Amino acid sequence: MNEHRRSPRKSAYVTIPVMNKMTGTVMGRIGNLSADGMLMVCDQQVVDGALFQLGFELVNGHGQPQMIEVGAQEMWQERANVPGQFWAGFHFIDISNGDLEAIESWLGNLSD
């Protein structure tokens, strides 16, 4: 896989579904996450350059689940190693300060 990242990311060691907030359907799951984007593992191709309103749940610094909502743009994609799956890179273009803090806290609580 080619390196397209702008900032360090941490892998998700548990399944974190990602919801398309406009359709109410699960688009995929987080493969890795940073403060400004993510790699999503999807079961179908994503439209090149498309904009999405996405939601996913992270455990915050208090051990409580917190729904994170971001505006994101698809930046690249390629076929995954598993037939019928795709890797898609997303850049966050809109995120609240509270959700950004929650992501940064989650990233800080993970071990490499």
N, C-alpha and C positions, 0 to 999 in steps of 0.2 A: 504494500500500500504506500502511495506517495505521501510525503509529509507536507501538510497544508496548514499546520497550526500556527497561531500567533502567540499563544501563551501555553504554559504547561497544563496538562490535563491529568486527571486521575480516573482510573478505570472504575466502573460500577461493579462491585463484587456481589451484588444482589440484583434481581430483576427489577428494574424501574420502568414501568410502562409510560409512554409518552402519548398524551391525548391531543388530537386535533380539536381545539376548542370550538371551531366553527362547525364541524360536522358531528362532534360528540363521539368520534370513533378513535380507537387506539391506532396510532400510526406506526409504532415500533417500540423499541426499548433503548435506553441509554447504554451505549457501549463505553463511552468515556465523556467526561464533563470538565469544563473550565468555567471561569467567570465570564467569558465572552463567547462561548459556543459549546457545541457537543458533536460527538459522533453518534448517530442513531443507526441501529440495526433495524431494517424495514423488511417487510414481506413483499413489498412491491416497489417499483421505481417511483421516484419523486420527480415532479416536473422541475426541470433545470431552472434555477434562479427564482423559484416560486417563494412567495411570502406566506408565513403561517403564524397563527396564534396558537401556541403550544402550552400544555400544562403537564406537570409531573410533580410527584410528591417526594420530598426529602425529609429526613429526620433532622430537626433543628438542634441547636446547641443545648436545648433543655430536654432532649430525648423525645420530643413530640413531633408527630407528622405535620408538615407544612406544605400546602399547595403552592407551587411556584408557577407563575405565568410569565411567558416571554413572547415577544414578537421575534421571529427568526426568519432568516433567508437561507435557502438551500444554496450552498456554494459549490459542491462537487458531489459526485457519487460514483460508485463502481460496484461490480458484482462481488459479493462476499464469497468465502470459501464454501459455504453451504448452498447447494442448489436452491434457487427461488428466493434467496435473501440478497439484500443490497446494503452496503454501507453508504451513508449520506452524511456529509459534513454541513453543519448549520452554524451561522454566525448570529448571535443575539443582537438585534437592532433596537429593541425596546424592552427594558426591565426596570421594575421599581427598585428603589434603594433597599427596601426591606427584603425583597426577593434576592437581590444581589448579595446582601449580607448573609442571608441563609445559605446561598451556594458557597460563599467563601468560608463560612463556618463548617459546612459539610466537607469541603475539600480539606480543610485544616484538621479534621478529625479522622481522616483516613490515613492508614499507613500504606507505604508503597509496596 
